[in-house]
Amino acid sequence: MSDDSKPDADQAVVCSRLSDLSRDQRLVLEVMVDVHPATSGGVYEAYCERANNPVHDRTLRGWLPKLERYELIVKSESEYEPVYEGREIALKELGIMV
């Protein structure tokens, strides 16, 4: 997991942002632990394996910029397409071991 967090990152802000997420959006963060770093396609495949009623891939891809704006994930540019990774501070708040 990547953690490029600012030293003064406030856990309360992360908690607030996480509370704004839907159950499926939180599941996306959880699957990033297993598939990190991954393209949107890799994240979607892992998400579909765990979700009871998965959303369409286009919907999930639309969530990724939101999660990045919320500073819950980090996007890195690779040679072909963006690669995503969960931020340690967000995963710890979810109770996910990293």
N, C-alpha and C positions, 0 to 999 in steps of 0.2 A: 504494500500500500504506500501511496505517496503522501507526504505531508509537507507541503510547501506553505503551511499556515503561518500567518503572522504571529510573532511571539505574544502579542497582546490579544490574540483571538479569544473572544468571550464565549464560554460554554453556553451561556444563556441564549446568545444569538443563534448558535447552532441548534439548540433545543427548540427554539421558537420556529426556526425554518423547517426542522424535521416535523414539527406538529402540523405544518401547512401541507404536508405531503399526503397523498392518498396511500392506501394499503399497497397498491401495485407499484407506486413510485418508490416506496420503502423497500419493496421486494427487489426492485432493480438495484438499489444500493447493496442489499444483502448478497445478490448473486455476483456483484463485482468483486467480492472477496475471493470467490472461487476462480474467476476468469480473468483477473487483472493481469496486466493491462489488456484491454480488448477493444476491438472495433465495435460499432453499434450492432453489427450482425452477430458477433460473438456474445454480446450482452443479451441480445434478443433470444438467441437459441437457449442460453442458460435460463433466462427468465421463463420461457415457455415450458421448460421442463418442470418448473416449480409452481407455476401459476395454475389455479383451478380453471380460470376462464381468461386466458391471455388476451391482451389488447392486440391490435394490429401493429405490425412492425413500424409503420409510419407514425403511429401515436407514440410509441416508445422513443423513436428518434426525436420526436418533438419535445419530449421530456428532458433529454440530455442537456440542451442549452439552459433550461430552467435550473437543473441541478448544478450546472457549472456556475450560473449567476448567483445561486444560493451558496456557492463555495463549498458544496458537498462532494463534488468530484473535480478532477483535473483533466483537462483535455490537452493532449500532446499531438503535435502534427507528425505523422509518419510520412514515408515516401509516397504512399498511395491514398490513405484516408486517415481521419482522426482516430486516435486511440484514447480510451477513457480509463480512468482509475479512481477509485474512491479515496477520499481524504481520510486519514487516520482519525482526526478529531471527530468527524461525523460518524464513523463506524464505531468508535468507542462509545459515543452517546447512544447509539442503537443497541449497545451491549454485544457487539460483534468483536470477537478476539481477532487481532491482527498480528 
